[in-house]
Amino acid sequence: MSQSLEELFKQRDADAAAANRAVREARDANPDDPRLPDMERDADRAGAARDAALAALQAVRPVDESIRDRLRRLNVRVTTRDLNFLIDKDVAAYGELRHANRNEAERILTKARSQFITTDRFYIGETHGFILDGVLPVAGQAKSWLFYAYGTGDGVVRVAKRYSVAAQEDYEREVKAAETIGQHASIVQVEASFRHNGFGYIIMPFFPRSASDLLSVCKPPATVPRSITRSIGEAVANALLFMHEKNICHCDVKPANIMLTDHREMLPVLVDLGSAVRSGDALVEQTVSFALDFQTPHAVPELDWTCLGSTICMLLGLEIQDATRRSMVNMLRFIQDPAAHLAINCLENNVARLRQNVAPPP
């Protein structure tokens, strides 16, 4: 019965709102409209019907209805975190929820969420030394978000990667991969990692641009300078050799995951270890187009070399869509440049020659 009265009240409320809106629109259009008296009487009757429906609903509604039951009945989506915040931090807002309609409840909870985020922000700053700021507009982050983060001690801008509550296994895997790999000049370094309120946070250096940005600037017929292409290729190749020695495969090498420092030499740094797993383990993430015709369900070094080879091809201005490793190698042989030779060694999985020709990072 309570539910039917609820529906009746909603209908009467909508009817009253429509009747009042019709009166306003008619009065604005023509204050002397002869229909106005009848329309106003209809609006009054609609208002009275709404008030009667509300009184009937309140008469049968349990006096001791809990806030959680009320929000459930109003079909307002709410998390335990929202309620806990209101109960612990904002008694006034908690009391308002007991009598709020759906719109009011959603407004109160929206405000509560924003306050909770602010509380998180300063707690993390005080506890871990990093103040989270705005979201980085980075596409393709399905399980995590990237935020600007400032060191409370040095003020240096960094990046905070926040894994969702449902993606804690991914968070643990990335942290473990970073620990296993260790320090390398061309592999992103994790400065801190911690959990807070179910989220996993990873603090890393901030880089102003990526190799993908170079591609967006150097559109055909212009191409990325070959000296820069070679520098990027050699640095990432050295990083992969280092990772593979630790039995870790990156599994998602592509221009967007190669960042460039703000120094004059633009030292390339391989980032996003979220896809990195031990060699032989099942793949968790992969940008298929950079693997060309190489298909594998497991992480193997050859996948990394194929993706680096196709990345170098893109930087050289070659189209990789629908290409195979053999077709790319055939095109690269017409380019007399060390970057093209490096790409060939990658696509042919010639690790021995890569070890001979790739210089260690500075």
Protein Blocks (a to p, Z undefined) as FASTA:
>chain_A
ZZmmmmmmmmmmmmmmmmmmmmmmmmmmomklmklmmmmmmmmmmmmmmmmmmmmmmmmp
cfklcfklmmmmnopacdfklmmmmmmmmmmlmmmmmmpcfklmmmmmmmmmmmmmmmmm
mmmmmmnopacddddddehilkbccdddddfklopacddddddfklmmmmmmmmmmmmmn
opafkbccdfbdcdeehiacddddddfbdfklmmmmmgcfbdcdfklmmmmmmmmmmmmm
mmmmnopafklacfklmccdfbfnlpacdehjllgccehiacfbdcfklnmmaccfbdcf
klmmmmmmmmmmmmnopafehpafklmmmmmmmpccfklmmmmmmmnopaklmmmmmccd
ZZ
